[in-house]
């Protein structure tokens, strides 16, 4: 309250300034002490259980799911109150609210389904969540915050009209980013593909690759050797067949000669 009073800010302006100053939203960035840590892409969600536990009853995703309609109702009430005499602005605000909730729902599903898919693909829990965290960070703290961040640098709490213009610019720019992700169903967005490639390159062990290549060459040499031995054996079998055929012919000739002698 003291901060708002000194800068002569309304409650809406104070909330906006607070939101625009953070790359990650609440729940993802954690507490103020966790937010400053550089050991995790999502300081508030260092483990997947904090996003959603195995029973799907506890976590940030569950909190979002259970409160999303409450948030919608409250924001609609604010829109009706603040913009009662501004029909076009109220309609735009309702559209942006609807788009935000739609993206949040789709993004929550993307996070959970991507984590499950990575685990089914053979990633251990830590690696899978590390990659998912990097994808979330790219969407929220890089692509979206790029728009808000530029706007935040231009915010002037003493010039309320300029403040409103900067906030609107940052909001519209952020929604353009969100719509771009939705057009690609999030997982097919080019930013996601680039993060996958970077993650795989960063976590590829060159020594293991070299060992695998050596094993592959050894196996290939063994296969070639086996092929040569098989061919040699096939030749021996073929020679044995010819020898057996010759022996059978000689036996037939001998039987014929014996029969001829007996008849005489």
RARA-V610535 format. One record per residue. N is the residue number from 1. RES is the residue in one small letter. SS is DSSP state (~ for helix, > for strand, _ for the rest). Layout:
n | res | ss
N | RES | SS
N | RES | SS
This chain:
n | res | ss
1 | x | _
2 | x | ~
3 | x | ~
4 | x | ~
5 | x | ~
6 | x | ~
7 | x | ~
8 | x | _
9 | x | _
10 | x | _
11 | x | ~
12 | x | ~
13 | x | ~
14 | x | ~
15 | x | ~
16 | x | ~
17 | x | ~
18 | x | ~
19 | x | ~
20 | x | ~
21 | x | _
22 | x | _
23 | x | _
24 | x | _
25 | x | _
26 | x | _
27 | x | _
28 | x | _
29 | x | _
30 | x | _
31 | x | _
32 | x | ~
33 | x | ~
34 | x | ~
35 | x | ~
36 | x | _
37 | x | _
38 | x | _
39 | x | _
40 | x | _
41 | x | _
42 | x | _
43 | x | _
44 | x | _
45 | x | _
46 | x | _
47 | x | _
48 | x | ~
49 | x | ~
50 | x | ~
51 | x | ~
52 | x | _
53 | x | _
54 | x | _
55 | x | _
56 | x | _
57 | x | _
58 | x | _
59 | x | _
60 | x | ~
61 | x | ~
62 | x | ~
63 | x | ~
64 | x | ~
65 | x | ~
66 | x | ~
67 | x | ~
68 | x | ~
69 | x | ~
70 | x | ~
71 | x | ~
72 | x | ~
73 | x | ~
74 | x | ~
75 | x | ~
76 | x | ~
77 | x | ~
78 | x | ~
79 | x | ~
80 | x | ~
81 | x | ~
82 | x | ~
83 | x | _
84 | x | _
85 | x | _
86 | x | _
87 | x | ~
88 | x | ~
89 | x | ~
90 | x | ~
91 | x | ~
92 | x | ~
93 | x | ~
94 | x | ~
95 | x | ~
96 | x | ~
97 | x | ~
98 | x | ~
99 | x | ~
100 | x | ~
101 | x | ~
102 | x | ~
103 | x | ~
104 | x | ~
105 | x | ~
106 | x | ~
107 | x | ~
108 | x | ~
109 | x | ~
110 | x | ~
111 | x | ~
112 | x | ~
113 | x | ~
114 | x | ~
115 | x | ~
116 | x | ~
117 | x | ~
118 | x | ~
119 | x | ~
120 | x | ~
121 | x | _
122 | x | _
123 | x | _
124 | x | _
125 | x | ~
126 | x | ~
127 | x | ~
128 | x | ~
129 | x | ~
130 | x | ~
131 | x | ~
132 | x | ~
133 | x | ~
134 | x | ~
135 | x | ~
136 | x | ~
137 | x | ~
138 | x | ~
139 | x | ~
140 | x | ~
141 | x | ~
142 | x | ~
143 | x | ~
144 | x | ~
145 | x | ~
146 | x | ~
147 | x | ~
148 | x | ~
149 | x | ~
150 | x | ~
151 | x | ~
152 | x | ~
153 | x | ~
154 | x | _
155 | x | _
156 | x | _
157 | x | _
158 | x | _
159 | x | _
160 | x | ~
161 | x | ~
162 | x | ~
163 | x | ~
164 | x | ~
165 | x | ~
166 | x | ~
167 | x | ~
168 | x | ~
169 | x | ~
170 | x | ~
171 | x | ~
172 | x | ~
173 | x | ~
174 | x | ~
175 | x | ~
176 | x | ~
177 | x | ~
178 | x | ~
179 | x | ~
180 | x | ~
181 | x | ~
182 | x | ~
183 | x | ~
184 | x | _
185 | x | _
186 | x | _
187 | x | _
188 | x | _
189 | x | _
190 | x | ~
191 | x | ~
192 | x | ~
193 | x | ~
194 | x | ~
195 | x | ~
196 | x | ~
197 | x | ~
198 | x | ~
199 | x | ~
200 | x | ~
201 | x | ~
202 | x | ~
203 | x | _
204 | x | _
205 | x | _
206 | x | ~
207 | x | ~
208 | x | ~
209 | x | ~
210 | x | ~
211 | x | ~
212 | x | ~
213 | x | ~
214 | x | ~
215 | x | ~
216 | x | ~
217 | x | ~
218 | x | ~
219 | x | ~
220 | x | ~
221 | x | ~
222 | x | ~
223 | x | ~
224 | x | ~
225 | x | ~
226 | x | ~
227 | x | ~
228 | x | ~
229 | x | ~
230 | x | ~
231 | x | ~
232 | x | ~
233 | x | ~
234 | x | ~
235 | x | ~
236 | x | ~
237 | x | ~
238 | x | ~
239 | x | ~
240 | x | ~
241 | x | ~
242 | x | ~
243 | x | ~
244 | x | ~
245 | x | ~
246 | x | ~
247 | x | ~
248 | x | ~
249 | x | ~
250 | x | ~
251 | x | ~
252 | x | ~
253 | x | ~
254 | x | ~
255 | x | ~
256 | x | ~
257 | x | ~
258 | x | ~
259 | x | ~
260 | x | ~
261 | x | ~
262 | x | ~
263 | x | ~
264 | x | _
